[in-house]
């Protein structure tokens, strides 16, 4: 809670304004009823400090002010809330960028989407309906206790006990009774989101192998589990409302009977019975708002914890800046060892990549070839040995400088739900149409693009699902050519291609060697024909 409140510092002025308008508005609402009590006393010919005309004018002014101040308070609170949510989303996206790709490998994408969308959205409850209401309730309690206590200190003490019980004790008890229901609910919600996303992506396979009923049954089971968790939360919230209402009624009766006893004992006058009782009756609004938070905030804080967990997570590799810029003049992996947890992937591997050379790496699946390329990209931190570019460790090269020197084509090309042209421009935002076409020709995909209805402006669909694997792979290669980095890292770049397209791409790579250095990972012997040197990796070791 302290960390979430800390984010409000930049908007402290708006928060102070919201608290002031909320406090004034609640006092207006309470004193409408209190002034009504004074009107009754005037009608019964008791001596009061106001005239009836003054009371009616004041009630009218307070009623108008109450509506205006309530609107203004909510406008301020929601401005604060939605501004902070935008800032939080920005911080979460920055955190994901820092964590990517190592920390995000294997993470449930549906759960991440749930954090970015619904979890952050839930924090609106905290920023718009918790911080200022808590401050308003505290200040309002002080004012009302002083006012009611001005008739007799016992009545002021009853009011304080009432506000304290409804606004603090009941929410704390309810919060404790809720336990970790909120966290379990948010976790189950994220799991369901991930499961739904997984099913949507694999819908064709589900239909092909007749797994629809089984997957639907699993989805219903997860939905029922989520509903059970929500039912627990709603049950606690219902009990909270019942206890709060009972407490309000009990304290209303207590102050009525105590004030009546004080009147019979001639300690207070009739006004000391009517006004304090009406004042307490009409002033539970701010603390009841706090009482309701005892159950609803469990879900909100669970969402906040999930968001803060991402912000607090430490990246595997930190971005580097402030170092002198360097030019590419060859690369080397020197006695590199690397493990994922307790599983050793590379053990004492050394590879020399001279400038303007094509170096091939072959080996069976799982032997560490792709991991070695990721270490050249500094996606992961080398645990033993060193990865060097231009004789410098990649850990001493500015991250931006490193990315400018390298182009990495993975086995699976990710395409965004956008046009082919914009998908290619990711590699070079200011690329001209001629540069894009030249890159596509090198990747043997230009002629195919021209056959599409809108050419380079043709949308590729979500995750490139309107294109074949080979077409996606060639677009990935076109990106690498467009990026025009001196160091090309290609992981199975021709695995989805026929012999003709493979030949065209290999010819392009051979022609590029005058200004490029290439590391080529492949199972195909035909691909290795253009390599100057071929390394074989077996079980994480050079053979």
FENSULDA-V95987 format. One record per run of one state. SS is the DSSP state (A for helix, B for strand, O for the rest). FROM is the first residue (numbers start at 0). LEN is the number of residues. Records with the same first field share a line. If there is no record, write none. Layout:
# FENSULDA-V95987
SS = FROM-LEN + FROM-LEN
This chain:
# FENSULDA-V95987
O = 0-1 + 43-8 + 99-9 + 129-1 + 149-3 + 178-2 + 201-1 + 208-3 + 264-6 + 281-3 + 312-18 + 340-2 + 353-4 + 362-6 + 376-7 + 389-2 + 396-2 + 409-9 + 425-7 + 442-3 + 450-4 + 457-1 + 459-2 + 464-4 + 483-3 + 491-7 + 512-4 + 521-5 + 530-2 + 538-2 + 542-1
A = 1-42 + 51-48 + 108-21 + 130-19 + 152-26 + 180-21 + 202-6 + 211-53 + 270-11 + 284-28 + 368-8 + 393-3 + 398-7 + 419-6 + 432-10 + 445-5 + 454-3 + 461-3 + 468-15 + 498-14 + 526-4
B = 330-10 + 342-11 + 357-5 + 383-6 + 391-2 + 405-4 + 418-1 + 458-1 + 486-5 + 516-5 + 532-6 + 540-2
